[in-house]
Amino acid sequence: MLTPAQISKRGKIVAEILSTELAYVSDLAVLCESFVVPLRTYLSELTMTATSPSTEDNSHATLVAKVQNEHNTIFSNIEQLLAFNRVFQKDLATSFEKDNGNNGNNIGKIFMDAAPFFKMYSTYVSNYERSEATLRFWLQVRNC
């Protein structure tokens, strides 16, 4: 049995986890809504223009395909991570609310249920160095 001090401490830890997850989901949403989706949409429009029957120069289509590939490299599976973390954050918040925010009794179950989905981060992490190098390249090109 936990002491009242331990229960209070656990409640504060759960509140911090929830607060951090809220900020993280908000930041991922801004990234996706401000960069990932608009850039993908723009690149799709460029692809349609580059591959239209009136376009005879194939180099434009090749360049657009290269930039689309680099977009995918930089942003990897970030939209999947956002979708997962939205659900995870909601589950944490619901659990915390049901528990009256006192002690986070259900947090272990929430993490256990989410554990298989944390594997999505292995894709993101394993691609990180390549993503960073690609982004650095484009930032250098811009500054030339």
Buried (B, 14 or more C-beta within 10 A) or exposed (E): EEEEEEBEEBBEEBBEBBEEBBEBBEEBEEBBEEBBEEBBEEBEEBBEEBEEEEEEEEEBBEEBBEBBEBBBBBBBBBBBBBBBBBEBBEBBBEBBEEBEBEBBBBBEEBBEEBEEBEEBEEEBEEBEEEBEEBBEEEEEEEEE
